[in-house]
Amino acid sequence: MKRAVLLITFFAILGISITGLYWSQRRIKSSPPSANAILNMAADAQRDLTRVPMHFTRLSDEQEISIGRELAAGYSTQARKLSPREENLEIYVRSIGGTVAAHAHRHLVYTFHLIPDQNMINAFSLPGGPVFIGEGMLDLMETEDELASILAHEVEHIDHYHCVERVQIEAKLKNLNLDIAGQLMQIPLDLWQAGYHKDEELEADREGVRLAVEAGYSPFGAVTMFTRLAKLHQEYIIHAQSPEEELSELAIQSLTGYFRSHPPPSERLDQINRLIAAEHWEDRTAQKPIPTEYKVRGD
Amino acid sequence: MALCAFVRTLLINYNLTGHYGPLSLRLITVSIVAAGLYAISRKAGEPGPPYALPLAYLRTTAATSLLALLMWHESSTGWLAALWALFAFALAAVDRRFKMEDLRWQAHGLAALALVRSVGVNLYVAETWHNVSVRLLSLSTVAVIFYAMSRLIRMPDQWRARDFHHIYSWSASLLVSLLLWHELQPLSVAVGWAVFGLVLFEYGLLRKVSQFRCQSFLALTAAFTRIFFVNLTAGEPGEFWGPRLYTILPLVLIFFFVFAQIPDKEENTARTPRFRFDILLAYLGTATVVALFYFQFAQDWVVASYAVVVFILFGVAWALQRQVFLYQGILLTLGTFARGMAHNLFGAGYFGEGGWRGRYFVVGSAIAILLATLFFAFSMRGRYAASLGASRGQKALAALAARPEQLQFFVPIIFLTTMLALKMREGMVTVSWGIEGVLIILLALAVKERSFRLTGLGMLLLCVVKVLAMDAWRLETRDRYITFIIVGAALMAVSSLYIRFRENIRQYL
């Protein structure tokens, strides 16, 4: 009797396994090997562990604003002077940014700056209020709603303490005294451009879309923007063709990917679509094109 | 003359290009020379001068080398390893039948060459034969021959007793695993290895061969490791029944099925007394579930899903009387606690998004499920004790396992108290702690547990101290009134409970 039960269970498990094998073999969309699962778990653990002490060592808003100002002033010396056209573009960015930032939870001094570099497809924010956006990023955009979604995302990084917590962690790691002028500049600019932890990025996406909608923009600005970024992301994925390529790719990813545990654009897109459905924003599809005079590609 | 024939064959005959009918002259002439060398070697093996036997061995070795080289010339790239393996098998079979020791060593040498060729060349062969991959066919052939040779090959008894003949089965299993890695989609490799491990285990169990079971454990461990590099992150966002689930669930079933078939104390584990594979499999099974849930559910819900796993582990430990599941339940309880505190409570957003669901429902569910494990925990109190010679970690775990109800009570209570402190409106924290204290005392009276009762009293004492030290001075008027009334009522309720159940309390003080 026991033997019969074992035999039936064995064949049932074998059947389930072979069915799984069959489905995975027939799956058209490939799942490239990566170290992402381990990197995600390590980054999650790191983020959770650092978040606990943050509750007990929170900086005041005034301290945060002063840190942000010092960092922004330091980094600004590295940038070239804006041309008249770029100055106009910055004023435009400032007006959109100001509209969305007015709805943030914390009333800080949000300022918006243009980085005059067409190769910079990125935006980042600093503690206390400064937000920077690259000209390359603006080049990718078609509508004002897309710009609002990106700026709102960056504002939410500040609003939800992601930026200031990063400063606190860096200061701890590098043994910096935040009260001594000049020490902050030991924090490299790259740190802010590298992005945040997956949870923080998703939080900034979610809250950023809310902020943009509260400011009167379409939530679909974020959808079209992330769709475009997802296409770019897809182009950069390397598909290993053999176990040897898998191993070398994993080694490279493990070395370079620890702090690049961003959620993939598809996951971010999925979250925004779910938010739109949950909030019944499906009819807010109308987007306002970026005026021709502010189009970077018009040059 | 034999030496002359051998040298001339090496120098001239391999370069022959002519044909005799469908066969090449090279094939015919080299085969004849090899056959001649085999034939005369046995004559030299007759009792005679002392150098006769080494000479005979040299002749068969020369013949075998000629044939192996001939195969290299005559076969296509993909099939050579299979031909060498087949030849090695033939030599081993002849040795087994006629007790010709020299052939046995040549078989070993050819098998080693076939293995090197398989790993170095055949894994990268892309050609097909009748639309079937030559890599698949040739490596499968080599693997089957190696498995057969592990049974067929003759060895001195003391070698066989130490399982040296299983070098062949290990090589075969290595080839099968590599073949699966190359032939299957990245997503399927873990399932392929797990199924292979299952089949090896069942065969090993059936034939009572421990080496097959060791190979099985290695294959299963490799399958477990593999999921961290492909399967856990597979699938599309929002897709519940996706490749992650249907490629990882079979692994869980296989791990626990194999675990269930290894008796708690059995003869074969005695060979590896330092390492218990059954324990390893039980941990792999649970770890797979834990890893799956980590990626399958929304980040906030992971803690609740872990609490469900804890409940199941305690239930299984109670029903099957397997200590390993109790240990796992305890470890995962601590993991759930760490995750909940760090991610859901201290790691949560600062602006309380998600309303009451975001604030209380997820962590509340986890707390409720953890408290539900008290039913099993009380039933297992004192059932397991630390074994002699246990390490410090094992002793600590055993101490927790001896009184599991303590951990299963204190973890959710600390969790609940912290949740109320962090998520409640400031004015309502003391009120909620007071209500919690009363509920703990009611639970303590129901289960007759002294430590629970003292915890409830401690909570109420904390409320009184907090009211006097902080709330009386800092709270808004309305909150202050509510706090005083509720905490006062809680204290009165507890006093009346003490008076009513005085006799019972005295019994278990």
Interface residues (C-beta under 8 A of the other chain):
Chain A: L6 T9 F10 I13 L14 I16 S17 I18 T19 G20 L21 W23 S24 Q25 R27 K29 S30 S31 P32 P33 S34 A35 N36 A37 I38 N40 M41 D44 R47 D48 L49 R51 V52 M54 H55 H105 H160 Y161 D199 E203 R206 E207 A240 S242 P243 E246 L250 P264 S266 E267 L269 D270 Q271 R274
Chain B: Y124 L178 W181 H182 L184 Q185 P186 L187 S188 V191 G192 A194 V195 L198 E202 I227 F228 F229 V230 N231 L232 T233 A234 G235 E236 P237 G238 P243 Y246 T247 L249 P250 L253 I254 F257 Q261 A291 Y294 F295 Q299 R339 M341 A342 H343 F346 G347 G349 Y350 F351 E353
